[in-house]
Amino acid sequence: MRSLYTRFPTRTNQWPPTEGVVDRNLDIALSQFAPRSQTVKDKAVHTACGVVELYPQGKNIDSKPGLVPAFTQENKSLGLCANCQAVIYPYKLLKKPHPGGQEPPKDTCPVCGVDALRCLDARELKGFFTNLQPEDFDGQFEWQPNATRPSLSVNAEVGNIQRILNASVSAFNDHIISVNDNGGNGGFDFQNAFIYGKPKPGAYAVSSDKNSPVTTSGSAYRVALLSRRKTDILLVNIEEWPTGVFADPTTVIGRAAWYSFAFWLRVAAATQLDVDAMELQAGFRSLEQNGTVIGQAFLCDHLENGAGYCRFLEKPKEFKKLMDLANPNILNSIASKWINQPHGNACDTSCNLCLRDYQNLAYHGLLDWRLALDMAQLVLSASSVIDLNSPNGSIPNPWSELYQGMNAPITATLQRLGYGLPTQFGTLTGYVHQNQKRQTMLILRHPLWQDNHPEWIASEASAKAQTHYHDYEVKSANPFLILRRPGDYA
């Protein structure tokens, strides 16, 4: 737990204080208590501005650095890649903190090879304080959830790996990392803080209004807020991919697939273990393997040092039971509940009845239950057919509901953009623009398909071979993007 002090306690007769303080779990505090974020308490809005550690000393309350390690000490930096989302911790040893007013330097990422790895001066927090100027709550406030998802470092010490179904699975104990880099700016510019004009040892704050009780002075240093929690982790990697099918973590679609699968794992694990999903966290990490950037989904126990859930799910029998929840042909499985009505038709992407919850609020726009189930199908078998139309046994393909029929969401959207009725090109469905000057046709293909997928190559050739479309430009259309960014196809 971490505390946000809305006023500084002065006496030790009641420690820890019960008034003038807000407590949150560290993972939440990393966002909610970050500088300039706002918290509502007792009908007032409190704006966070700095960090400090308070402790009782005799009859007084003393303070010491709210950042660990303090500015006067060396720090192990954190590498965060903007291209592939890889996390490297520890990265470089920093002899002194990064200066304020400057973005952190960029290096070549060892995972994806792009010059997008930011070297962050990330430090852990002991406590937070506000600008000591509460405002009346009028129903509106600004909360800035800037912390990254729970992440696993590239150099985490993975335990024994075993092959189960079409996945490599490992359970081990290591650090889960979250960092708040101020929305990609590399951190917050902290200076020494003065409270009501008096220096507060160890208190650092961002610059604020000159009329504020909290002022700053001295050199500014850009620091990201870091959370490290050691717990049990279950790591899942897809071993074999069908030809032309892949979830590339360097693309939006690839990240969406890994996020969706990770949060599906959390829902499935909570169902199998009969626990609240909030007792588990989920995410994915990027890794270089044989010259390719791959993704790996993970689950972790919310409790520090673990509750044993991930160790239990690592057992082959239990992991197979977990993945059976992705089989729509099994009665009452998660897949059957999501595919069948009323959820199947009602949910185009994701909702609170499938993948969304408060914990993954920042990723709601990426989550897709159909992608999650397809990723799970790949874990069940490397021979799984991943497309938009093939049924799974007696169960229709859930993607087909999005484009088959006049009122289907994708068909209706493309018609509003000037495209005609669905047309068959080989085994795939396409749409031809009705404006002759445009000479454009879109062919729907699965979000995980790559350009070397055999069916895509055949359908593209079929479209170009048709005489009346000979000069038309053939483009692939991604159902994931059509529903979220239809303007890309205008």
C-alpha positions, -999 to 999 in steps of 0.1 A, spaced: 0 0 0 10 36 -6 -4 67 10 -13 101 -5 -11 128 21 -36 156 16 -21 173 46 11 167 65 6 150 99 24 167 127 20 144 157 28 108 163 0 100 188 -19 85 159 4 68 135 -3 58 108 -27 87 104 -64 80 96 -73 115 85 -58 136 57 -46 105 39 -57 82 10 -43 47 7 -41 26 -25 -24 -5 -37 9 4 -53 -1 -6 -88 -31 18 -86 -12 45 -67 14 46 -96 -13 62 -117 -38 77 -93 -13 95 -71 11 105 -99 19 142 -102 -11 163 -115 -35 133 -111 -66 140 -90 -83 121 -62 -117 127 -47 -120 124 -9 -145 140 15 -163 160 -12 -130 176 -22 -106 172 -52 -70 167 -43 -42 172 -69 -11 151 -63 22 169 -69 51 151 -52 67 122 -34 80 118 2 84 92 29 71 102 64 79 84 96 75 90 133 106 102 152 100 107 189 71 131 191 76 145 157 70 133 121 102 134 101 107 129 63 132 112 41 135 107 3 102 95 -13 122 80 -42 142 48 -39 171 51 -46 174 88 -37 188 113 -63 221 112 -46 225 75 -53 232 54 -84 202 38 -101 196 9 -124 176 22 -154 147 6 -172 147 0 -210 112 4 -226 108 0 -263 81 21 -280 81 -3 -311 77 -38 -297 68 -30 -260 99 -49 -247 109 -42 -211 145 -46 -200 152 -43 -163 178 -37 -150 192 -19 -181 221 5 -177 236 18 -144 230 56 -141 256 74 -121 233 105 -119 196 111 -127 184 123 -161 181 161 -163 147 176 -164 132 192 -195 147 165 -218 133 132 -231 155 102 -221 180 90 -247 171 62 -271 191 31 -279 187 2 -304 162 -23 -290 179 -58 -287 145 -74 -293 132 -57 -325 164 -38 -337 146 -4 -339 161 27 -323 131 30 -300 144 18 -267 141 46 -241 165 45 -212 142 55 -182 155 67 -148 127 47 -130 126 47 -92 103 32 -67 80 53 -45 75 54 -7 46 79 -4 29 108 -22 15 142 -12 -8 168 -28 -5 205 -34 -24 211 -2 -51 231 -20 -82 210 -21 -110 222 -43 -148 216 -40 -159 185 -59 -184 196 -86 -188 161 -102 -157 164 -124 -121 156 -119 -90 146 -139 -75 112 -133 -45 103 -154 -40 65 -157 -6 67 -173 10 35 -158 19 7 -182 4 -27 -180 20 -52 -157 52 -62 -176 78 -89 -175 114 -82 -183 131 -97 -213 158 -110 -189 134 -126 -164 147 -159 -150 122 -183 -166 118 -217 -149 115 -252 -163 97 -250 -197 73 -279 -208 54 -285 -240 17 -288 -234 -6 -289 -264 8 -263 -289 23 -242 -261 54 -239 -241 44 -234 -205 65 -223 -175 57 -212 -139 83 -193 -119 87 -165 -94 100 -132 -106 93 -94 -106 63 -80 -123 71 -44 -134 48 -14 -139 61 20 -148 45 55 -152 66 75 -176 41 103 -179 25 93 -211 57 85 -230 76 116 -219 102 96 -199 89 106 -164 82 137 -143 105 166 -136 110 166 -99 127 193 -78 133 198 -41 100 207 -24 92 236 0 61 233 21 47 267 31 81 282 23 101 257 44 123 230 29 111 194 35 140 170 35 134 141 10 103 157 -5 103 161 -43 76 178 -63 68 190 -98 66 227 -103 32 242 -95 14 275 -91 36 301 -74 7 308 -50 6 271 -39 17 260 -4 40 236 -23 68 253 -42 100 239 -58 136 250 -62 169 236 -74 178 213 -103 150 193 -120 154 156 -127 132 135 -150 122 103 -132 96 77 -141 76 60 -113 84 23 -108 66 -6 -92 82 -40 -87 64 -69 -72 78 -104 -69 52 -131 -74 43 -164 -92 41 -161 -130 26 -184 -156 42 -178 -190 25 -192 -222 41 -192 -257 25 -205 -289 50 -230 -303 39 -236 -339 20 -211 -362 1 -222 -393 16 -208 -426 7 -172 -430 -7 -168 -394 11 -147 -368 5 -122 -340 33 -97 -344 39 -77 -312 53 -48 -332 19 -41 -348 -14 -29 -332 -32 -61 -343 -5 -83 -329 -6 -65 -295 -44 -67 -295 -42 -104 -301 -18 -110 -272 -36 -87 -248 -69 -103 -257 -55 -138 -252 -38 -128 -219 -70 -114 -205 -89 -145 -217 -64 -166 -198 -73 -145 -167 -110 -150 -171 -105 -188 -178 -82 -192 -148 -106 -174 -125 -134 -197 -137 -114 -229 -133 -100 -219 -99 -133 -204 -87 -117 -172 -76 -123 -135 -84 -105 -124 -116 -91 -95 -96 -69 -120 -78 -49 -124 -110 -32 -100 -134 -24 -106 -171 -2 -92 -198 23 -101 -224 60 -96 -231 80 -93 -263 110 -114 -269 135 -121 -297 135 -157 -309 155 -169 -339 156 -134 -354 119 -128 -350 100 -107 -324 75 -130 -307 49 -124 -279 44 -145 -248 12 -141 -226 15 -144 -189 -7 -146 -158 5 -136 -124 -9 -138 -89 -19 -105 -75 -6 -113 -40 31 -106 -34 51 -139 -34 21 -156 -50 -9 -175 -39 -1 -208 -57 -25 -203 -86 1 -201 -114 20 -231 -100 -12 -251 -100 -22 -242 -136 13 -252 -148 4 -289 -143 -3 -305 -177 -37 -318 -166 -48 -285 -152 -35 -265 -182 -54 -287 -206 -86 -282 -185 -79 -245 -187 -76 -245 -225 -107 -267 -229 -127 -236 -218 -118 -222 -253 -136 -251 -270 -170 -240 -282 -182 -276 -286 -180 -282 -249 -212 -272 -231 -209 -243 -207 -173 -235 -218 -163 -198 -219 -162 -200 -257 -197 -215 -260 -211 -188 -237 -194 -160 -257 -203 -174 -292 -239 -182 -284 -267 -157 -280 -273 -131 -266 -236 -123 -264 -225 -134 -298 -245 -110 -319 -245 -82 -293 -208 -78 -288 -188 -68 -319 -154 -64 -301 -154 -68 -263 -177 -58 -234 -180 -62 -196 -195 -97 -202 -164 -110 -218 -130 -94 -216 -134 -59 -202 -132 -49 -165 -119 -19 -145 -84 -33 -143 -78 -34 -181 -96 0 -187 -66 13 -207 -68 -16 -232 -106 -17 -238 -100 -4 -274 -77 -33 -282 -95 -62 -266 -114 -85 -289 -131 -118 -278 -129 -133 -313 -92 -127 -314 -88 -142 -279 -106 -174 -289 -86 -178 -321 -53 -174 -301 -66 -200 -277 -75 -223 -306 -38 -221 -317 -27 -231 -283 -51 -261 -284 -37 -273 -318 -12 -261 -344 -35 -274 -371 -64 -251 -360 -80 -233 -390 -78 -196 -384 -101 -177 -408 -133 -158 -410 -157 -185 -422 -147 -220 -413 -169 -235 -385 -155 -252 -355 -173 -286 -356 -210 -277 -354 -203 -242 -342 -204 -214 -368 -174 -191 -371 -181 -161 -348 -164 -137 -373 -190 -145 -400 -217 -126 -380 -197 -94 -386 -199 -95 -424 -226 -120 -436 -259 -104 -442 -271 -69 -453 -272 -56 -417 -239 -71 -406 -217 -44 -390 -189 -46 -415 -211 -47 -446 -232 -18 -433 -201 2 -425 -184 -3 -458 -217 5 -477 -218 38 -459 -183 44 -472 -193 39 -508 -186 2 -512 -211 -23 -528 -225 -56 -517 -202 -85 -507 -186 -102 -537 -168 -135 -536 -131 -136 -547 -118 -172 -544 -126 -183 -508 -127 -148 -494 -153 -120 -494 -146 -86 -510 -162 -52 -515 -158 -31 -546 -161 7 -544 -191 20 -564 -172 52 -575 -156 42 -609 -129 68 -603 -117 51 -572 -111 17 -587 -106 1 -553 -116 -33 -539 -113 -45 -504 -109 -82 -496 -116 -93 -460 -90 -114 -443 -84 -126 -408 -66 -101 -386 -38 -126 -379 -32 -134 -416 1 -122 -431 7 -115 -468 21 -150 -473 -11 -168 -463 -20 -192 -492 -57 -183 -493 -49 -146 -494 -25 -151 -523 -50 -171 -542 -79 -147 -536 -58 -117 -545 -49 -133 -578 -85 -143 -584 -96 -107 -580 -70 -93 -603 -78 -119 -629 -114 -108 -633 -116 -88 -665 -139 -60 -653 -116 -54 -622 -83 -57 -641 -71 -22 -633 -85 -21 -597 -62 -18 -567 -67 -48 -544 -64 -40 -507 -67 -63 -477 -94 -53 -452 -90 -61 -415 -123 -66 -397 -107 -56 -364 -98 -21 -379 -130 -16 -399 -150 -17 -367 -126 6 -348 -112 29 -375 -136 28 -405 -120 61 -417 -89 41 -428 -110 26 -456 -129 57 -467 
